[in-house]
Each structure stands twice: as structure tokens, then as C-alpha cells.
Amino acid sequence: MSFQALKLVELARQSLLSDEAVAISALQYLPEELIPPLFMEAFTGRHLKVLREMVAAWPYPCLPVGALMETPHLETLKAVLDGVDKLLTHKVHPRSRKLQVLDLRTVQHSFWNTRAGREDAGSSAQAVSDKQIVKDLPRYALRRRFKVLADLSLRFSANEYQTYLLQWAEQRKHFLQLCCSKMQIVAFPVDSIRNVLKIFQPQYIEELELYSGWNLPTLAWFSPYMGQMRNLHKLFLASIQKIKVENISTDLEKCVTRFISQFSKFNSLQHLYMNGIYFLSHRMKQLFRCLKSPLETLSMTDCVLSQCDLNSLCQYQSLCQLKHLNVSSVELFDLHLTDLRVFLESVIETLQTLELEHCGMRDSQLSALLPALSQCSQLTKVNFYDNDISMPMLKDLFHHTANLSQLTLELYPAPLECFDDMGVVLPERFSLVCSQLMDALRAVRQPKKVSFATYFCHECCSRSIYDLETSLCPCWQ
Ligand SMILES: [Zn+2]
């Protein structure tokens, strides 16, 4: 925006917002480019009447108002939704009826930078911004009916902002399309979820985070709703009843089967995160078999994996383009890792991050992975923290990473030689051993960020870390 234009905006802002009635009557005569900066002014100054009229007269296809709502404010939301009501009931000057999408998602939006004078975007601002608006929206948002986009974080119970939005949306669901792209459910009442999913239809949800605290029957009840989220890209599951596979009765078995079968309904699932999900032990094969699209991320942390689960990793096409594998806090010490090696060999072209933190691995197990690891040339991050590995084994590991030139972060366990018989770290020995290991690594290639760490201290819950310098846990200071 030029200096003259900025000055004009400032003059218009002062005169218009000092008299809301004048501002409202002048709206239809304002040049289009003055509207976004004035909207921001009305928004931050909470000039709610002006705001309502500006929404109704918005001259662009999308109003990304969520990007301005750092903290949700109920009265501002009401004014914005009143503006939409006014627009949709045709009490608006026809010239102004261009708005198609109200975007309430609190994501950064380039619109305000280019249109509202936050930066000097030059003469091509309008063209760039139109393309950008389209790019920043989900594809379904550009079709047919008026759309309201919102992300919902449902934690324990709906807050007053969400309650208002949900009621408003429910009353208008026959002539608006309500789309929630990201839904987070944290211990939210089951009946309320059913009502929310009647308003915000599941097929628009692209990301679901579920920290429910539910038992298996409740998860089974919810499962068909999850299956309706057929455009889900990312699924995060945690805090589901930690039930061991040997304690699952025939009835609960049906619940598990019902849950797993939903995975065959996802058309484009790319990222699957599961934390503390015990009931899938021995059933990963069933789950992988259901996947229809290639996964980029598979994170199974604090889970229980069996040998046949590991074996099933390399049997399915849906996993052979994996970029991120995280099996941290999964006990691997009594498993043969040959199956994991075979799997790693199948993803050497794509794997970018590998996390095997706190897996109870010993030298022989890590050794089994090395032939595959040495070929994973796309790796940018490896994490082997909290495994019982010796110094010679770590040196051997470094030799196998000679060709991994993309590595930017490497996390290794402090080797066994750094501890006394009781498992207490010996500070001087820790520094000496780790500096020798750094030298050994540098002899192989030029590393970027490297850390060696002990387990978390039982007293202070911190680690002692060596990353060129030694920082011991606070207990030593
Ligand atoms: Zn400590």
C-alpha cells in the first residue's frame, strides 16, 4: 500500500470510527481497498455495529476473520454472525453481496497482509492475494452454498463462544454449509459429540484428535462417526482405556473389530498417531490391511507391539512410502528386530525421521537394524535416546551413517560405559566418553546437531546431556 493510500486509510479510519452512524452510511461508497484496513480497525476496536455492516457488505469471496481472533470474544462473534445473517436475508446492497466463505479458523491468513496494509505488497497484491485466498481454503469451500469454516476444540464442555456458534449454526444448517476441518475432542460428553456432528458434518473433518478417556464400548459407539470422516488426513488417538490384549473378552473383541473396520473408510489418511493404545497389540495387521491410502506418518508410542505386529509392517503397500516412523516407549527388548530391518529396507527412499526412544534396545538389536539404516539416505532426524547401548556399538552405528548426509538432528543414549554398577552417571566419564564419540562421529562425516543423554533422573526428572558441553541434571549442581 502506497504512502498516500495509507494516509487516506488513516483519515477515513479516524472520521468513520468516531461516528458509527456516518461510517455505516458511507460503507457502500468506500473504495474496495479501504475496507480491509477499516475492518481490522473496527474489529480490534470492537465497533460492533460497524463490524456487522462491514461483514454484510464484504466485497471479497472470503472473510478470514478467525485470523484476527487471537482470543475468542463472544460479542465480536455475535456481530460477525449477525452480519452473515443480514447478508443472507438479502438486506444488503446487491453490489456488495460477494462473500461466499466465512473463515473462523484461527489460522494465519495472507489476506490481511496483502489487503490490509500490513506490508507493502506492491501492485500485484490483488492478483497474488486472490490466488492465495483460494490456496488457503479447503477445496470444498469453493463450491455451491455459503460456507462457514471453523476449527473446534471441544474440551470437557463447550464454552460460551462455542455454544453460541453451535446454536447459531444448528438453526441455519439447511441453508449454510458448516465445515470443521480440525476437531479436537478432550473428555467431551459423548451425547454432545453426537449433536456437534449433526451440525458440523463429519465428512469435512480433515484432522481429528481424540483424547477421550473412553473405554472400549464407548469407542465402539463413536467408531461409525469416525468412519464417516472419510476425508480425514490426520488422526491422533490417545487416552483410550489401557486394556491388555489378554483381558479382552469376546464382547470387547467386537468393539475392537468395529473400531478397526472404520480405517477402511478413510480415503486419504496420511498421518496416524496412537499413544497408549494397548488393545491393538496383535491386531496391527488387521489395521494395516484396512488402510486405503499411503501413510506418511506412523506413530505408535507407548503401545504394546508383538512380533507379528512388527512382521506385518512390511506386508502392506500403504506403509511403503512412510516418511516418519515413531515407536518410542514401545518395549522392543524381547523382540527380533529383523522384521523392523526388513521394513526399513522397504522405506529407504522415503524415511525422514526415525524415533526409537525408550525401547529397551540392546546392542544386538540395534546391530540388526544397521544394514537398513545405512541406506536410509533421506533421514533428517534419528532418536535412539533411552536404550542400553555400549560405546563400541555406537561407534559401529556411526560408521553405518556415513552416507546419511541429510541428518540435522541426532539423539543418542549415553553409552553404558558412562554409568556405575547401580546405573548412576559418572560425570567425568560421561564427558570423556561422549567427547570421544563425537570425535568418532566427526571422523565419519560432518554432523550438525548431536546430543548424548542419560535416562531421566528419578529425583528431578531431567536428563544429563552432552552436546559439545556437558550439562548434568540439577541434582549435581
Ligand atoms: Zn536429577
Residues whose N, C-alpha, C, O or C-beta is under 5 A from the ligand:
A	BS01	ZN	C457 E459 C460 S462 C473 P474 C475
